[in-house]
Amino acid sequence: MENLHGYLKALHIIFIVTWFAGLFYIVRLFIYHTEAETKPEPEKSILQNQYKIMEKRLWYGITWPSMIITLILGSWMLWENSAFLYQAYFVLKLCFVGGLVLYHIQCHVIFKQLQNNIIKHTSFKLRLWNELATLFLVAIVFLIVLKSNSGFIWGTLGLVVFAVTLMLAVKIYKRNRERKEK
């Protein structure tokens, strides 16, 4: 039992990775599902039905369980060492984790809409939405690795540059894609 913390930490990291993998992939599936709306029948129905199956398996089989296990393991480690709650960088990290949970919940809303054949978002908007998970990942990793607020300031600056770069890349991709479709 002396190495319990190490096992908890390793499992926590593993489930963080699978949670993020699920979040990244689910939004890609949302994009493809949405883009299938413009296809002629029967291609549209075939694709959308297949995406629904894939989304459901990923969402309930990987993404939700990974988030729940990540939060349980993280809470368990925090309970064992509550001194982290007095570290400003860690409290900020928890705020980002809270934001990530809200992101996950909003993905669930989109998931339910698509499962019910309700398409409210364009593929472009979903591409931008997909990048938000990347921003959460970068912020959380920088905070937990650097363990400082000053490091966080530089990390945030880097995050802003990274976000702008991602947004530009998505816009360039969209422009190139629209040219190819014409």
ZADO-1210 file (C-alpha; in nm, 4 decimals, padded with zeros to 6 digits):
<atoms>
<atom x="00.0000" y="00.0000" z="00.0000" code="MET" pos="1"/>
<atom x="00.3030" y="00.2260" z="00.0269" code="GLU" pos="2"/>
<atom x="00.2953" y="00.2914" z="-00.3468" code="ASN" pos="3"/>
<atom x="-00.0809" y="00.3500" z="-00.3667" code="LEU" pos="4"/>
<atom x="-00.0345" y="00.7170" z="-00.4564" code="HIS" pos="5"/>
<atom x="00.1855" y="00.6196" z="-00.7521" code="GLY" pos="6"/>
<atom x="-00.0763" y="00.3766" z="-00.8808" code="TYR" pos="7"/>
<atom x="-00.3520" y="00.6341" z="-00.8369" code="LEU" pos="8"/>
<atom x="-00.1470" y="00.8946" z="-01.0220" code="LYS" pos="9"/>
<atom x="-00.0652" y="00.6549" z="-01.3086" code="ALA" pos="10"/>
<atom x="-00.4295" y="00.5530" z="-01.3458" code="LEU" pos="11"/>
<atom x="-00.5372" y="00.9178" z="-01.3229" code="HIS" pos="12"/>
<atom x="-00.3047" y="01.0094" z="-01.6106" code="ILE" pos="13"/>
<atom x="-00.4224" y="00.7123" z="-01.8191" code="ILE" pos="14"/>
<atom x="-00.7868" y="00.8103" z="-01.7786" code="PHE" pos="15"/>
<atom x="-00.7080" y="01.1769" z="-01.8506" code="ILE" pos="16"/>
<atom x="-00.5572" y="01.0618" z="-02.1809" code="VAL" pos="17"/>
<atom x="-00.8591" y="00.8462" z="-02.2688" code="THR" pos="18"/>
<atom x="-01.0973" y="01.1268" z="-02.1664" code="TRP" pos="19"/>
<atom x="-00.9239" y="01.3742" z="-02.3949" code="PHE" pos="20"/>
<atom x="-00.9031" y="01.1172" z="-02.6748" code="ALA" pos="21"/>
<atom x="-01.2792" y="01.0709" z="-02.6438" code="GLY" pos="22"/>
<atom x="-01.3438" y="01.4459" z="-02.6431" code="LEU" pos="23"/>
<atom x="-01.1221" y="01.5052" z="-02.9455" code="PHE" pos="24"/>
<atom x="-01.2756" y="01.2202" z="-03.1444" code="TYR" pos="25"/>
<atom x="-01.6405" y="01.2816" z="-03.0512" code="ILE" pos="26"/>
<atom x="-01.6325" y="01.6346" z="-03.1882" code="VAL" pos="27"/>
<atom x="-01.4693" y="01.5059" z="-03.5095" code="ARG" pos="28"/>
<atom x="-01.7595" y="01.2638" z="-03.5400" code="LEU" pos="29"/>
<atom x="-02.0001" y="01.5548" z="-03.4803" code="PHE" pos="30"/>
<atom x="-01.8337" y="01.7386" z="-03.7691" code="ILE" pos="31"/>
<atom x="-01.8660" y="01.4435" z="-04.0049" code="TYR" pos="32"/>
<atom x="-02.2244" y="01.3811" z="-03.8883" code="HIS" pos="33"/>
<atom x="-02.3126" y="01.7441" z="-03.9591" code="THR" pos="34"/>
<atom x="-02.1413" y="01.7438" z="-04.2978" code="GLU" pos="35"/>
<atom x="-02.3354" y="01.4315" z="-04.3971" code="ALA" pos="36"/>
<atom x="-02.6492" y="01.6481" z="-04.3824" code="GLU" pos="37"/>
<atom x="-02.5570" y="01.7924" z="-04.7226" code="THR" pos="38"/>
<atom x="-02.5242" y="01.4511" z="-04.8903" code="LYS" pos="39"/>
<atom x="-02.8017" y="01.3169" z="-05.1132" code="PRO" pos="40"/>
<atom x="-03.0173" y="01.0269" z="-04.9966" code="GLU" pos="41"/>
<atom x="-02.9552" y="00.7400" z="-04.9261" code="PRO" pos="42"/>
<atom x="-02.5922" y="00.8370" z="-04.8562" code="GLU" pos="43"/>
<atom x="-02.7013" y="01.0945" z="-04.5984" code="LYS" pos="44"/>
<atom x="-02.9080" y="00.8474" z="-04.3941" code="SER" pos="45"/>
<atom x="-02.6487" y="00.5719" z="-04.4149" code="ILE" pos="46"/>
<atom x="-02.3692" y="00.8016" z="-04.2967" code="LEU" pos="47"/>
<atom x="-02.5701" y="00.9678" z="-04.0222" code="GLN" pos="48"/>
<atom x="-02.6954" y="00.6362" z="-03.8863" code="ASN" pos="49"/>
<atom x="-02.3394" y="00.5026" z="-03.8796" code="GLN" pos="50"/>
<atom x="-02.2136" y="00.8187" z="-03.7063" code="TYR" pos="51"/>
<atom x="-02.4880" y="00.7843" z="-03.4458" code="LYS" pos="52"/>
<atom x="-02.3691" y="00.4318" z="-03.3635" code="ILE" pos="53"/>
<atom x="-02.0041" y="00.5395" z="-03.3491" code="MET" pos="54"/>
<atom x="-02.0850" y="00.8451" z="-03.1356" code="GLU" pos="55"/>
<atom x="-02.2929" y="00.6420" z="-02.8921" code="LYS" pos="56"/>
<atom x="-02.0257" y="00.3745" z="-02.8450" code="ARG" pos="57"/>
<atom x="-01.7482" y="00.6306" z="-02.8007" code="LEU" pos="58"/>
<atom x="-01.9487" y="00.8588" z="-02.5729" code="TRP" pos="59"/>
<atom x="-02.0887" y="00.5997" z="-02.3343" code="TYR" pos="60"/>
<atom x="-01.8146" y="00.3378" z="-02.3674" code="GLY" pos="61"/>
<atom x="-01.5045" y="00.5569" z="-02.3380" code="ILE" pos="62"/>
<atom x="-01.5582" y="00.9278" z="-02.2852" code="THR" pos="63"/>
<atom x="-01.8087" y="00.9351" z="-01.9984" code="TRP" pos="64"/>
<atom x="-01.6424" y="00.6511" z="-01.8026" code="PRO" pos="65"/>
<atom x="-01.3000" y="00.8135" z="-01.8528" code="SER" pos="66"/>
<atom x="-01.4214" y="01.1482" z="-01.7196" code="MET" pos="67"/>
<atom x="-01.5858" y="00.9882" z="-01.4174" code="ILE" pos="68"/>
<atom x="-01.2821" y="00.7750" z="-01.3316" code="ILE" pos="69"/>
<atom x="-01.0481" y="01.0733" z="-01.3856" code="THR" pos="70"/>
<atom x="-01.2517" y="01.2839" z="-01.1430" code="LEU" pos="71"/>
<atom x="-01.2749" y="01.0034" z="-00.8860" code="ILE" pos="72"/>
<atom x="-00.9004" y="00.9342" z="-00.8939" code="LEU" pos="73"/>
<atom x="-00.8145" y="01.3050" z="-00.8875" code="GLY" pos="74"/>
<atom x="-01.0468" y="01.3611" z="-00.5922" code="SER" pos="75"/>
<atom x="-00.9001" y="01.0619" z="-00.4122" code="TRP" pos="76"/>
<atom x="-00.5454" y="01.1967" z="-00.4539" code="MET" pos="77"/>
<atom x="-00.6596" y="01.5433" z="-00.3453" code="LEU" pos="78"/>
<atom x="-00.8268" y="01.3933" z="-00.0390" code="TRP" pos="79"/>
<atom x="-00.4960" y="01.2249" z="00.0500" code="GLU" pos="80"/>
<atom x="-00.3060" y="01.5511" z="00.0089" code="ASN" pos="81"/>
<atom x="-00.5405" y="01.8449" z="00.0607" code="SER" pos="82"/>
<atom x="-00.2444" y="02.0828" z="00.0931" code="ALA" pos="83"/>
<atom x="-00.2714" y="02.1307" z="-00.2843" code="PHE" pos="84"/>
<atom x="-00.5855" y="02.3338" z="-00.2216" code="LEU" pos="85"/>
<atom x="-00.3648" y="02.6055" z="-00.0713" code="TYR" pos="86"/>
<atom x="-00.1540" y="02.6316" z="-00.3873" code="GLN" pos="87"/>
<atom x="-00.2784" y="02.9059" z="-00.6201" code="ALA" pos="88"/>
<atom x="-00.1659" y="02.7223" z="-00.9354" code="TYR" pos="89"/>
<atom x="-00.3564" y="02.4115" z="-00.8277" code="PHE" pos="90"/>
<atom x="-00.6772" y="02.6018" z="-00.7574" code="VAL" pos="91"/>
<atom x="-00.6455" y="02.7588" z="-01.1025" code="LEU" pos="92"/>
<atom x="-00.5909" y="02.4110" z="-01.2497" code="LYS" pos="93"/>
<atom x="-00.9112" y="02.2951" z="-01.0779" code="LEU" pos="94"/>
<atom x="-01.0930" y="02.5885" z="-01.2389" code="CYS" pos="95"/>
<atom x="-00.9751" y="02.4707" z="-01.5803" code="PHE" pos="96"/>
<atom x="-01.0833" y="02.1160" z="-01.4945" code="VAL" pos="97"/>
<atom x="-01.4244" y="02.2589" z="-01.4043" code="GLY" pos="98"/>
<atom x="-01.4308" y="02.4326" z="-01.7420" code="GLY" pos="99"/>
<atom x="-01.3404" y="02.1033" z="-01.9078" code="LEU" pos="100"/>
<atom x="-01.6297" y="01.9310" z="-01.7313" code="VAL" pos="101"/>
<atom x="-01.8623" y="02.2057" z="-01.8606" code="LEU" pos="102"/>
<atom x="-01.7160" y="02.1520" z="-02.2092" code="TYR" pos="103"/>
<atom x="-01.7890" y="01.7800" z="-02.1716" code="HIS" pos="104"/>
<atom x="-02.1481" y="01.8536" z="-02.0687" code="ILE" pos="105"/>
<atom x="-02.1960" y="02.0833" z="-02.3681" code="GLN" pos="106"/>
<atom x="-02.0614" y="01.8046" z="-02.5907" code="CYS" pos="107"/>
<atom x="-02.3283" y="01.5822" z="-02.4358" code="HIS" pos="108"/>
<atom x="-02.5933" y="01.8369" z="-02.5362" code="VAL" pos="109"/>
<atom x="-02.4638" y="01.8324" z="-02.8943" code="ILE" pos="110"/>
<atom x="-02.4481" y="01.4509" z="-02.8830" code="PHE" pos="111"/>
<atom x="-02.8143" y="01.4279" z="-02.7752" code="LYS" pos="112"/>
<atom x="-02.9195" y="01.6745" z="-03.0448" code="GLN" pos="113"/>
<atom x="-02.7461" y="01.4752" z="-03.3180" code="LEU" pos="114"/>
<atom x="-02.8886" y="01.1488" z="-03.1849" code="GLN" pos="115"/>
<atom x="-03.2323" y="01.3111" z="-03.2276" code="ASN" pos="116"/>
<atom x="-03.1543" y="01.4394" z="-03.5808" code="ASN" pos="117"/>
<atom x="-03.1265" y="01.7990" z="-03.4644" code="ILE" pos="118"/>
<atom x="-02.8363" y="01.9808" z="-03.6286" code="ILE" pos="119"/>
<atom x="-02.7817" y="02.3228" z="-03.4727" code="LYS" pos="120"/>
<atom x="-02.4129" y="02.3815" z="-03.5438" code="HIS" pos="121"/>
<atom x="-02.2183" y="02.4213" z="-03.8648" code="THR" pos="122"/>
<atom x="-01.9132" y="02.2074" z="-03.9254" code="SER" pos="123"/>
<atom x="-01.7022" y="02.5251" z="-03.9025" code="PHE" pos="124"/>
<atom x="-01.8396" y="02.6082" z="-03.5590" code="LYS" pos="125"/>
<atom x="-01.7760" y="02.2491" z="-03.4491" code="LEU" pos="126"/>
<atom x="-01.4170" y="02.2703" z="-03.5784" code="ARG" pos="127"/>
<atom x="-01.3629" y="02.5751" z="-03.3587" code="LEU" pos="128"/>
<atom x="-01.5363" y="02.3965" z="-03.0705" code="TRP" pos="129"/>
<atom x="-01.2986" y="02.1025" z="-03.1175" code="ASN" pos="130"/>
<atom x="-00.9994" y="02.3316" z="-03.0577" code="GLU" pos="131"/>
<atom x="-01.1326" y="02.4404" z="-02.7181" code="LEU" pos="132"/>
<atom x="-01.0474" y="02.0989" z="-02.5724" code="ALA" pos="133"/>
<atom x="-00.6904" y="02.1511" z="-02.6924" code="THR" pos="134"/>
<atom x="-00.6778" y="02.4841" z="-02.5090" code="LEU" pos="135"/>
<atom x="-00.7963" y="02.3173" z="-02.1877" code="PHE" pos="136"/>
<atom x="-00.5342" y="02.0469" z="-02.2286" code="LEU" pos="137"/>
<atom x="-00.2523" y="02.2965" z="-02.2808" code="VAL" pos="138"/>
<atom x="-00.3594" y="02.5142" z="-01.9862" code="ALA" pos="139"/>
<atom x="-00.3954" y="02.2213" z="-01.7455" code="ILE" pos="140"/>
<atom x="-00.0659" y="02.0592" z="-01.8439" code="VAL" pos="141"/>
<atom x="00.1300" y="02.3853" z="-01.8174" code="PHE" pos="142"/>
<atom x="-00.0186" y="02.4573" z="-01.4772" code="LEU" pos="143"/>
<atom x="00.0459" y="02.1141" z="-01.3314" code="ILE" pos="144"/>
<atom x="00.3979" y="02.0835" z="-01.4742" code="VAL" pos="145"/>
<atom x="00.5201" y="02.4376" z="-01.3999" code="LEU" pos="146"/>
<atom x="00.3456" y="02.4549" z="-01.0601" code="LYS" pos="147"/>
<atom x="00.3559" y="02.8317" z="-01.0500" code="SER" pos="148"/>
<atom x="00.1448" y="03.1314" z="-01.1285" code="ASN" pos="149"/>
<atom x="00.4340" y="03.3146" z="-01.2963" code="SER" pos="150"/>
<atom x="00.4885" y="03.0119" z="-01.5149" code="GLY" pos="151"/>
<atom x="00.1188" y="03.0197" z="-01.5789" code="PHE" pos="152"/>
<atom x="00.1416" y="03.3782" z="-01.7052" code="ILE" pos="153"/>
<atom x="00.3968" y="03.2722" z="-01.9666" code="TRP" pos="154"/>
<atom x="00.1966" y="02.9600" z="-02.0332" code="GLY" pos="155"/>
<atom x="-00.1170" y="03.1696" z="-02.0822" code="THR" pos="156"/>
<atom x="00.0661" y="03.3957" z="-02.3222" code="LEU" pos="157"/>
<atom x="00.1781" y="03.0871" z="-02.5126" code="GLY" pos="158"/>
<atom x="-00.1781" y="02.9564" z="-02.4938" code="LEU" pos="159"/>
<atom x="-00.3139" y="03.2741" z="-02.6513" code="VAL" pos="160"/>
<atom x="-00.0580" y="03.2514" z="-02.9326" code="VAL" pos="161"/>
<atom x="-00.1447" y="02.8835" z="-02.9721" code="PHE" pos="162"/>
<atom x="-00.5198" y="02.9614" z="-02.9804" code="ALA" pos="163"/>
<atom x="-00.4755" y="03.2320" z="-03.2429" code="VAL" pos="164"/>
<atom x="-00.2624" y="02.9944" z="-03.4508" code="THR" pos="165"/>
<atom x="-00.5298" y="02.7237" z="-03.4260" code="LEU" pos="166"/>
<atom x="-00.8050" y="02.9657" z="-03.5239" code="MET" pos="167"/>
<atom x="-00.6047" y="03.0838" z="-03.8241" code="LEU" pos="168"/>
<atom x="-00.5357" y="02.7245" z="-03.9254" code="ALA" pos="169"/>
<atom x="-00.9077" y="02.6415" z="-03.9080" code="VAL" pos="170"/>
<atom x="-00.9956" y="02.9491" z="-04.1161" code="LYS" pos="171"/>
<atom x="-00.7303" y="02.8669" z="-04.3764" code="ILE" pos="172"/>
<atom x="-00.8568" y="02.5078" z="-04.3889" code="TYR" pos="173"/>
<atom x="-01.2131" y="02.6313" z="-04.4373" code="LYS" pos="174"/>
<atom x="-01.1121" y="02.8717" z="-04.7130" code="ARG" pos="175"/>
<atom x="-00.9145" y="02.6016" z="-04.8961" code="ASN" pos="176"/>
<atom x="-01.1982" y="02.3536" z="-04.8599" code="ARG" pos="177"/>
<atom x="-01.4531" y="02.6010" z="-04.9977" code="GLU" pos="178"/>
<atom x="-01.2269" y="02.6678" z="-05.2983" code="ARG" pos="179"/>
<atom x="-01.1979" y="02.2942" z="-05.3707" code="LYS" pos="180"/>
<atom x="-01.5769" y="02.2510" z="-05.3505" code="GLU" pos="181"/>
<atom x="-01.6309" y="02.5254" z="-05.6111" code="LYS" pos="182"/>
</atoms>
